[in-house]
Each structure stands twice: as structure tokens, then as C-alpha cells.
């Protein structure tokens, strides 16, 4: 291990001291934050010590979200490089890539915890956004849904919340499987009977890449059009709230902005 690998995270230590917390206090606050959001974690004094010593430089998504909630600062402002180590980006050729950052993080087949968080917790309320081209209207449109995601092992079940779509009465269903940082599955949308597509049911496949923070998935959908031509376009999911409590679901049961 090189000296760079073990460079202390003095930023995190300074933030903790500024909050008048001991390492045990911070660990306790992180566990409490996890309980409050329905995303339990096992933060300990030893884990905080490892972060501050620079031994562990890439917290898993569950800890990233707890750290940001407790401190009110982004993960970058806490001295970690996780959020800039890799990003899902448009490759300019119609696809998406998980781009390695300056730390040299591997893509989907890599071996770091930051990228291969196969056992990560993805449950919560997400914003689903996809783009599609309407040949009948000769322009591109955007479909948005607030969805609830339920995780069981490596399976993700995604369902739109009542009244939470940009197109009224267009429920969306997505069933996914997580394999390291790659998410693959199928989708179905039932369009509104009184809408432009007159109640037509569309379905297809989707593949997304998960960013290291676990707060965004981006990739492509594939599906058929009205004339049974195969179409494709970008699709992304962004985490809005890790809680699935009744009050949270009610708050997001409205058309997304």
C-alpha cells in the first residue's frame, strides 16, 4: 500500500471536531440516520477511524447517504473522492459508459467496493426519467414518474406511485436484477386511455449502470413503436428519498416537476 493510499482524511476529522463529536458520537449519529431513513447501517467507531486514517477511502452508498445527512455536507466536502471517481456518461455514440475518474476505478467488472456494491441498498423513492421520439408528432418527449423501489437480494421491483407521472394515468412497472454495478431488466407502461396513445400498452428491456454513490442509475431502454419498429432512448433513475414510509410515499404521489 502506498503513502497516497493511506493519506489521512483530515477534512472529515475537522468536520467531526467542528460538530463537537467524538468518533463514537459520529458512528452513533450515522446509525440513527440510517434508522430514520429506513436504511440501516452498521457504522462503528472503528469504521470512522478507518475513514479518518485514509485506510478506507470509498464508503458504500448507505454510508455516503448517512454521512451527508448527519453533516449536511456533500461527500466531496467530507474529503472523500467517491463521488468523482466514476460517472455514468453519454459516450457520444448512442450509449452510456461508467467513466473511470482520476483514481482509476475500474468499470463494471472492477473489484472496488465503490463500483461493485452488489449488496447495496437501493430501496426508496426514485425519480424515473426517460426520453422517446414520437414519429406521429415529429418531436422528442420526456416521461417522468416518481416510483417506489423495493429490493430483495439482487432483485429490484419498481412501481410508479399513484398520480405521480408526468402523463396522467400512465402507470409504470420495472423489474430489475443487479449484477455488481450493472442493472438489467424489463419495463411496462400502460398509457392513459384518453391520452395520445389511447391506452396502448408498451413494454421492453432496459439496462442501466449504477454510479458509485448508489444515487443514480443511467442507461438505455429498448422497446417497440406503434408500427412495431424497435426504438431506444436514454433512461435514468435518481434517488429522491431512501425511505418508503407512508408519509414519504404520500409526499411523492404527485406529478414530478
LINTAGI-V836080 format. One record per residue. N is the residue number from 1. RES is the residue in three letters. PSI is psi as a letter, one per 40 degrees, with the letter a starting at -180 (999 if undefined). Layout:
# LINTAGI-V836080
n,res,psi
N,RES,PSI
N,RES,PSI
This chain:
# LINTAGI-V836080
n,res,psi
1,UNK,h
2,UNK,i
3,UNK,d
4,UNK,d
5,UNK,d
6,UNK,f
7,UNK,h
8,UNK,i
9,UNK,g
10,UNK,d
11,UNK,d
12,UNK,d
13,UNK,d
14,UNK,d
15,UNK,d
16,UNK,d
17,UNK,d
18,UNK,d
19,UNK,e
20,UNK,f
21,UNK,i
22,UNK,i
23,UNK,d
24,UNK,d
25,UNK,d
26,UNK,d
27,UNK,d
28,UNK,d
29,UNK,d
30,UNK,d
31,UNK,d
32,UNK,d
33,UNK,d
34,UNK,d
35,UNK,d
36,UNK,d
37,UNK,e
38,UNK,f
39,UNK,g
40,UNK,i
41,UNK,i
42,UNK,f
43,UNK,h
44,UNK,i
45,UNK,d
46,UNK,d
47,UNK,d
48,UNK,d
49,UNK,d
50,UNK,d
51,UNK,d
52,UNK,d
53,UNK,e
54,UNK,e
55,UNK,d
56,UNK,h
57,UNK,e
58,UNK,g
59,UNK,i
60,UNK,i
61,UNK,d
62,UNK,d
63,UNK,d
64,UNK,d
65,UNK,d
66,UNK,d
67,UNK,d
68,UNK,d
69,UNK,d
70,UNK,d
71,UNK,d
72,UNK,e
73,UNK,i
74,UNK,i
75,UNK,d
76,UNK,d
77,UNK,e
78,UNK,e
79,UNK,e
80,UNK,i
81,UNK,e
82,UNK,d
83,UNK,e
84,UNK,e
85,UNK,d
86,UNK,i
87,UNK,i
88,UNK,h
89,UNK,i
90,UNK,h
91,UNK,e
92,UNK,e
93,UNK,f
94,UNK,e
95,UNK,a
96,UNK,i
97,UNK,i
98,UNK,h
99,UNK,h
100,UNK,i
101,UNK,a
102,UNK,e
103,UNK,e
104,UNK,f
105,UNK,h
106,UNK,i
107,UNK,a
108,UNK,d
109,UNK,e
110,UNK,i
111,UNK,e
112,UNK,i
113,UNK,d
114,UNK,d
115,UNK,d
116,UNK,f
117,UNK,g
118,UNK,d
119,UNK,e
120,UNK,i
121,UNK,h
122,UNK,e
123,UNK,i
124,UNK,a
125,UNK,h
126,UNK,i
127,UNK,h
128,UNK,h
129,UNK,h
130,UNK,i
131,UNK,i
132,UNK,i
133,UNK,h
134,UNK,h
135,UNK,d
136,UNK,d
137,UNK,e
138,UNK,f
139,UNK,i
140,UNK,i
141,UNK,i
142,UNK,h
143,UNK,h
144,UNK,h
145,UNK,h
146,UNK,h
147,UNK,i
148,UNK,h
149,UNK,h
150,UNK,h
151,UNK,h
152,UNK,g
153,UNK,b
154,UNK,e
155,UNK,h
156,UNK,h
157,UNK,h
158,UNK,h
159,UNK,h
160,UNK,i
161,UNK,i
162,UNK,h
163,UNK,e
164,UNK,f
165,UNK,i
166,UNK,d
167,UNK,h
168,UNK,i
169,UNK,f
170,UNK,g
171,UNK,i
172,UNK,h
173,UNK,h
174,UNK,h
175,UNK,h
176,UNK,i
177,UNK,h
178,UNK,h
179,UNK,g
180,UNK,b
181,UNK,e
182,UNK,h
183,UNK,h
184,UNK,i
185,UNK,a
186,UNK,i
187,UNK,i
188,UNK,h
189,UNK,h
190,UNK,h
191,UNK,i
192,UNK,h
193,UNK,d
194,UNK,e
195,UNK,a
196,UNK,d
197,UNK,e
198,UNK,f
199,UNK,e
200,UNK,i
201,UNK,h
202,UNK,i
203,UNK,i
204,UNK,a
205,UNK,i
206,UNK,i
207,UNK,h
208,UNK,i
209,UNK,h
210,UNK,h
211,UNK,i
212,UNK,d
213,UNK,e
214,UNK,e
215,UNK,e
216,UNK,h
217,UNK,h
218,UNK,i
219,UNK,b
220,UNK,i
221,UNK,i
222,UNK,h
223,UNK,i
224,UNK,i
225,UNK,a
226,UNK,d
227,UNK,f
228,UNK,f
229,UNK,i
230,UNK,h
231,UNK,i
232,UNK,i
233,UNK,i
234,UNK,i
235,UNK,h
236,UNK,i
237,UNK,h
238,UNK,h
239,UNK,h
240,UNK,d
241,UNK,h
242,UNK,e
243,UNK,i
244,UNK,f
245,UNK,i
246,UNK,d
247,UNK,d
248,UNK,d
249,UNK,d
250,UNK,d
251,UNK,d
252,UNK,e
253,UNK,g
254,UNK,i
255,UNK,h
256,UNK,i
257,UNK,999
